[in-house]
Amino acid sequence: MDDRAHQPAACPVCGGARRAFWEQPEVPATSNILFRSAAEARSAASGALRLAWCTRCELVSNERFDPSLTDTAEGYEETQAHSPTFRAWLEGFAGDLARRHGLTAGVVVDVGCGRGDFLASLCARTGCSGLGIDPSSTAGRVDASSGAGLTFQRARLEDTTPLEEVALASCRHTLEHVADPLAFLTALHGRLPAGTPLVLEVPDASRVLAEGAFWDVYHEHAHYFTATALEQVAARAGFACEAVERVYGDQNLVLHGRATSGPQEQPAPIPPNSLGGAVAEFQERAHSALDATRREVEEAARRGVTAILWGAGSKATGFLVATGLTEAVRAVADINPDKQGSFVAGTGHPVVGPAEAAALDPGLVVVMNPLYLEEVRADLAALGCRPRLTTLGGPPA
């Protein structure tokens, strides 16, 4: 897009200049609401995308993000905990945190806890009690017996009171959804005692840019963080950064930090326009991947081969909307029973379970996340179905 046609506002974290580089004028406002009819899904509220990157701190933002369109109070379903692959990773991550912080007692606070799967896993492993904070309707829906003393507040962070004697505070896959991440983390800092360890987890923007992962770009993500951007916002909010790691197949970033008495010294300045090459690479790779996958699915349809997607989350929504594939994709499969029987936002594709997916006799299955490739292959084989599998951002498998 032509930068001269639009001058982005200043970065909300550091005030730096921003440059726009990717735009989609109409996309579903939310990707994980359960719609119970195709018509309802197709008429779901629309948002827009206009991505811009900060030349000073590397934060990538959706300038068209509208928080009024992303209400998760009712009908929101985002858990991945039905997947054995994901559960194994979550248990391992909880174990790593328990060892890292020597957790044996005290309160673990998880802001943006969702159902509470992570909180329950960590508390069951350590004997800590857990407090989950989340405004969504799914908050606290996890089996409470799986953790020691779990409690949940269905509330926004700004409506909660200061906390005392916190053994660990975590905020996973929440920061990217808030309009002002600096204000959000500053509010969290103000509710924690000095010295409280903090764990932040977000998708890795560097990976999204490098892969041209257009399927990972959607309206409800207000921001995308590189490691530098994540360090910057944490330091400005008053958290000392101890380490930033890539996790979950290098798809996500985890920042390990600690609450201090005030804002921290900022990381060393980055070279001007440091993301320029990655942004250009994203544009080229995104268009290439979009065209290649669209051609593959459309060719399958022309040959009379049934094509389905596997994984009815934000990736599937982003993929279907960006490619414009409608009739060429028969359905979207998901192992989460709560999603089965619903319909994909924007396109109205039905969401089916594994058995129903196998009954469609698919010849091509596009797996939305390559980390689940072998799990999907095994599930289909157990049902007597052996289609050709391919993944987003990767070669046929």
N, C-alpha and C positions, 0 to 999 in steps of 0.2 A: 504494500500500500504506500501511497505518497505521503511522507511525513509532513509535507507542506499543507496538506488538506486538513490536518488536525494537530494541534499542539497540546500534548498531554499535560495534565496538571502535575504539580510537583509530587515527588515521592512522599507517601504518608509516614515513612520511617525516618528518612534523613533529610528530606526537603530537596533532594537532588533533581536534576533534569531527567525527564523520561522520553523515550522514543517508542512510538507505536509500531507494531510489526505484524500483527495477525488480527483478522477481523471476521466474525460471522454475525450477521445482523439479526438472525433469529434462531435461537436454540431453546430447548426446554429449560425452564427456570430451575427445576430440580430433577434429579435422576433417580432417586430412591424412594419416591412416594409410591404406595401401592394403589394403582388404579384398577378398578374392578370391572371395567368394560373397555373395549377398544375405542369407542367413541369418547369416553371420558379421558382416556390417555391422549388421544389426538387433539383434544381441545384444552389440554393442560396449559397453564400460564407459560408464556414465552419470555425469555430474557435475551441478552445479547452478549457478545464477546468483542472486546477490543483490548488485546494484550499490549502492554507497554513495559519496557525494562528501564530500570534506573541506572544511569551511567555512573553513579557514585557508590551505591551499596549492593547492586545486582538484584534487587527485588523486582520480580515480574508481577504485574498487577493486571487484573481485569478492570479496566476503567468503566465498563458498563455494568459492573456488579450492582445489583439492587437487593439489599437485604430484606426488603418488604416482600420479595417474591420467593424467599427461601425458608419459609416457616416450616419447622420440623415438629411442631407440637403434636400433630396427629398423622397417622398413616405412614410414618417414616420407617424404613427398614434397611439397615446398612450392614448388619453383622456378616462376617465371613466365617464365623466360628463353627458352621456346619461342615466345613472342609477339614479333613484330617491333615492335609498339608499345612493349612493355616494354624490349626490347633497345635501341631507339633512345633511350629515356629514360635507361637505365642508362649507356650510352656518353656521353651528354651530361653526366650527373651526374659521372661519373668525370673527364671533361675539365675541368669546372668546378673540381673539387677539385685536380686537377693544377696548374691555373693559380693558384688561390687560395694554395696552399702552395708553389709553385715546386718541385714534386716532380721530381727527376731521378735520384736515387739513394737508397740506404738501404733500410730495411725498413718495409713497411706491415703492420700487424697488424689483422686483422679478427676480432673476437670475436662468435661466433654467425654464422659465415661460410656455413652451409649448404653447398651444392655448391661454392661458391667463385666464382660467376659475377662478382660485383662485384670481388672481389680480383683475378681474372684480367684483367678489363677495365682496372682501374687500373694494374696492373703492366705490362701490355702497352703501355699508352699512355705510361708514364713511364720504364720501365727499372728501376723499383724491384723488389726481391725481396719476396715476400709470405709471411706466416705466417697461416694460418687456424686458428682454434680453435673447435671445435664438437663436442659429444658425439654428434650424430646419425649414423646409418648412412650418410647421403648426403655427409658431410663429405669434401671433396676429390675429388668425382666429376667435376668439370669437367675438360675437356681441359687437362692441365698445360702443353702446348706453347703455349697461348694467352697465357701470362704468363711473365715472367722469374723463374726460381728459386722456384717455388711449393712450399711445404711445408705440411703440415696436421697438427695435433694433434687426434685424436679424444678430447677430454677436456673436463671442465668447467673453468671459469675458476679455481675455487679449487684445482684440482689442478695448475696450471701454476706455473712459476717466474718471478721477476722478469725483465723484458726490458731490453735496453740499446740505445741509439742507434736509437730508433724515430722514423721520419720522420713517421708519421701512425698514429693508432689510430682504428679505426672500430668501431661497434657498431650494426648496423642490424636493426630489427625483432626484437630479442631482449629488450630491457629490459621490454617489456610482458608477457613470458612468465615472469618470475622473481618468486617470492613476496616477496622483500625487495629492492626496487630500490636502496635506499640501501646496503645491505650489498654488493650486487653491484658497484655503481659504486665504492664505497670499496675493494673488493678489486682492481678494475681500476686505480684510482689508485695503489695500493700497488705495482703491478707496472710502472709507467711512470716513466721519468725526468722530473723537473720540466721543464716547458716543452713537453712533447709535445703536439702538436695532437690534438684529439679531435673526432670526428664522431658524433653520436647521431641515429638516425632512428627515429621511432615513428609510429603512426597518430595523427591529430589528434582528440582527444576533443571539442573544440569543434565540429568538423564533424559527428561522429557525433551529438552532442546536437542540433545545429541542424537536421539532416536527418531526425531520428527514425529513424536507420539501425539498426533492430533486427537487420538481417542482418549487421552488423559487430560484434555482441556475442555472445561465445561463451566457453565455460568456460576454454579454455586461455590466454585473456588475463587475467592476474591484475590488471592495471591499465590505465588509460586516461589519457593525459597531455594536459592543456592546455599552452600555452606556459609559463604560470606554474609549473605543477607540474614541468615538465621542467627549468626554470631552478632551481627550488628543490632538487630532488634532486641535480642536478649540482653546485651550489654547496656543499651539505652534504657531498658526497663529496670535495671538494677541487679541483673544476674551475672555472676562471674562464670565465664565459659571454661570448662575443664577439658572437654574433648567433643569433637563432632565425628560421628561414624556413619558409614553407609551400611544399611541392613536390608533384609528381606530381598535377597537377590539384587542388591544395590539399587532397589527402586525407591527407598526411603532414606531420609536423614534422621539421625538421633543426636540431639545435643544434650550432653551431661553438664549441668551447671549447679550453681549454688546461690541462694539469695544473700545479698549483701546489704549494707546500710544505705546504698544509693546507687545512682547510675555509675557504670564502669567506664574506664578508659576504652575508647573505641579501637577496634582492630586497625592495623596499619592500613592506610589508604590503598585502594586497589588501582591498577593502571586505568586511565580513562578509556571508556568504551571497551572494557575487558570482555563483555559478552557479545560484542558486535559479530564476531565470527560464528559463535554458537547460534545466534539469532538467524543469521543468513543460512546456516546449515539446517536449522529447524524448518525454515520455509521451503527449502529445496527438498529435504527428505520427507516432510509432511505431504507435500503435493505428490511426490513420487510414490510414497506408500499408499496414499489414498487412491491414486489411479490404479496401481498394481492390484490392490485388494479388490477394488470395484470390478476390474476386468476379470479377476479370478472367479468371483462369485457369479457374475453375469454369464460367464462362459459355462459354468456348471449348470445354471438355469437353462441355457440354450440347449444343453445336451440332455436335459430332462433329469438332472441330478438334483436331489433335494439338499439344500444347504441350510444349516442352522448355526447359530452362535451359541457358545457355552459360557455362561456367566452373565446374569441379568443385573449388572450393576452400572455404575457410571460409565465404564469403558464401552459397554454395549450401546448405551444411549448415544454417547459421543460418536462412536463409529457409525451407527445407523444414520444419524442426522447428517454427519459430515459427508458420507458417501452417497446419500440419497437413495440407498437400496431399500426397496419396499417389497415388491412382489418376489424378488430374487431370493430373499431370506424367508424361510418358512416359519421359524419360531426361534425363541431364545430359551435355552435350557438352564436350569439352576437347581442345585441340591438343597437350597433353603426352602423348606416346606411352606413357610410364610409367604414366599414370593410366588410360588406356583399358583396358577389361576389368575394372576394379575396380568397387566399389559404394560408395555414399555412406553414411557413418556414420549410424546411427540409423534411416534410412528404407529403405536397401537399393536405392535407384535405381541403375540401371546407368549407368556412365560410358562414353560412346562417342566415337569420333573424328568429325571433320567429315564425311567421306564417309558414314559410317553414319547420322549425324544427318540429312543431306540425304535419305538413302534412306527415312527415316521420313516424309517429306513433311510437315514441320511447318507449321502455319498461324500459330503464335505462338511466338516465341523471346524469352525473358526474359534479357537480357544482364546478368550479375551485376555488372559494373563498367562504367559508361558510358564510361570511357576507351577501351574496346575495341570500342565500337559500330561504328565504320566498318570496323575490321579484320574483325569478324564478318560484317558485311554483304557485304564483298568476298569473303570465303572462301565464303560460301553462294552468292553470285551466280556464282562460278567453277564451282560444282557444279550450276548450273542451278536453284537454289532461292532463291525470293524471298518469304519469309514476312513477316508483320508483326513488327517488332521493337519491343520496349519495354525500358526499363531500370529498375532499382531506384532509387527516389527521384526519378524524372523522368517526363516525359510520354511517350506513345508516339512512336516515331521512325520 
